[in-house]
Amino acid sequence: MNNTSQSVLANSFPAQPEPTARIETQHRRIVTELPAPATVKRLADAARVFPRVNCYQPPIIWDRAEGYQVFDETGNCWIDFSSTAVMTNTGHGHPEIREALRRHVDEGLLAQFSFASDIRVQLAEKLLAVSPPGCEKVYFWTVGSEAIECAFRLVCEWGLRSDPVKRHVLTFVGDYHGWTLGAHQLSGNDAQKPWLPNADDGIHHLSFPRLTAQTADYTDADWRDCFDKQIQQLADDGVSSTEIAAVFIETFQGWGALPLPVAFVQRMREWADEQGVLLVFDEVQTGFGRTGKWFAHEHYGVRADLICVGKGVTSTLPLAAVLGPAEILDVLTPAEITTTHAAHPLSCAAALANLRILEEEQLISEAARKGKIAREELEALRARFPKHISEISGTGLLFAIHVSDPSTGEPRVELAREWTWAAVKQGVMLFQVNRSTLKVVPPLVIPDDALVEGIHALGDALETIA
Ligand SMILES: Cc1ncc(COP(=O)(O)O)c(C=O)c1O
């Protein structure tokens, strides 16, 4: 059997309890060895019944979670810096979402397929009300990968109808757009799919325009030029701009919380308008206040043609959507695609409550404000460990700590993993990214002092392994 698909994460965390320092503060409580001895058997059961592809997160059995904290049943409690993969924007199990779900269970529909219902119409209207101008329709799905898959189909059909040569789609090396076939091909890079011999030859990956120490002195003109050169290279390789239907953009590249340079995106927008190309912003991770704005592409000051959303739209149950103008969302004819569970009524109830909470508790401006505190604390952490931390990136409450090998300065996945586990032992819940980063993405409701305490605890954790 060849090993090409084997995860580098195999056996990444200890299966047996390790000595763990006792911690008790207002926000964290670690009172057992970790993994907690009482959970070891069930962790082993999980490893037996789940495929190993699922078994790569820290060995903690989550029992309940509230607001910004996660609890196990053995008395431990963590400050959550994961938001369960950047999802629980309004916090875990917000009482108003629980109440909306309870009410809906007692009074409402529990299944509906593609029939209309009041709650689904209400949610679509609410989403359009908070979306940028130009969004006229909402195409509902269940998970983010499906929203991307749908946007991919829409832009390809739209391209074909506007001009049959428009069959090419661009994206960026290192983007993540999901796991389904189209989304997977848009993700990563051209060479990463050895299992997929007939990859779509109409998908092309541009280099990601990364803001680094080397590009720090680039002017806006340099970034515009950087975009134009890539488009020229594509043309030299036989794909002219008139043959391109769309560009998919992960609005902040998720693994590293990396923004694109504003001037680069603005030049891309101009070019798209000149050439009749659609810009699709993947806001599955960055939407609904995560970066301190409703949608992260607002940081670039450009218009989106399509917006894909998921995760933080409900902060709880599965729901995703493509938002955009009728001209594009209506390219498919009735029943050309059907799906059973999209916009499940319970997910709609959760989403409506979630959007109300975002507004009522002003969590979007709160994310921007707390992001400034987090940035300051994370930069102080970097100053404390300059050899282990090469960069802090992100904004709002979407941050990544870039981890490097202290002796070579190179990115170091193994150290990020070790640090992740050491942080969990310090009472800060992280998820493993499988890259050389730690993601700091707490629920937007986190109190300021818990945010600061959690970042200090990351430093204490690194101290134990550095
Ligand atoms: C930017 C982005 N796009 C798409 C997806 C896929 O969403 P889902 O996991 O709900 O299929 C993710 C998930 O992490 C994501 O971060």
The ligand as a Tripos MOL2 file, in Angstrom:
@<TRIPOS>MOLECULE
LIG
   16    16     1     0     0
SMALL
NO_CHARGES

@<TRIPOS>ATOM
      1 C1        -12.6260   28.9300    4.0290 C.3       1 LIG1
      2 C2        -13.3950   27.6540    4.0770 C.ar      1 LIG1
      3 N1        -14.1270   27.2770    3.0360 N.ar      1 LIG1
      4 C3        -14.8500   26.1460    3.0440 C.ar      1 LIG1
      5 C4        -14.8250   25.3040    4.1390 C.ar      1 LIG1
      6 C5        -15.6160   24.0330    4.1280 C.3       1 LIG1
      7 O1        -16.6820   24.1090    5.0140 O.3       1 LIG1
      8 P1        -17.3010   22.7730    5.6490 P.3       1 LIG1
      9 O2        -16.2560   22.1700    6.5390 O.co2     1 LIG1
     10 O3        -18.5150   23.2500    6.3960 O.co2     1 LIG1
     11 O4        -17.6520   21.8730    4.5080 O.co2     1 LIG1
     12 C6        -14.0580   25.6490    5.2610 C.ar      1 LIG1
     13 C7        -14.0070   24.7710    6.4300 C.2       1 LIG1
     14 O5        -13.1360   24.8330    7.2590 O.2       1 LIG1
     15 C8        -13.3190   26.8510    5.2250 C.ar      1 LIG1
     16 O6        -12.5750   27.2350    6.2660 O.3       1 LIG1
@<TRIPOS>BOND
     1     1     2 1
     2     2     3 ar
     3     2    15 ar
     4     3     4 ar
     5     4     5 ar
     6     5     6 1
     7     5    12 ar
     8     6     7 1
     9     7     8 1
    10     8     9 2
    11     8    10 1
    12     8    11 1
    13    12    13 1
    14    12    15 ar
    15    13    14 2
    16    15    16 1
@<TRIPOS>SUBSTRUCTURE
     1 LIG1         1 GROUP 0 **** ****
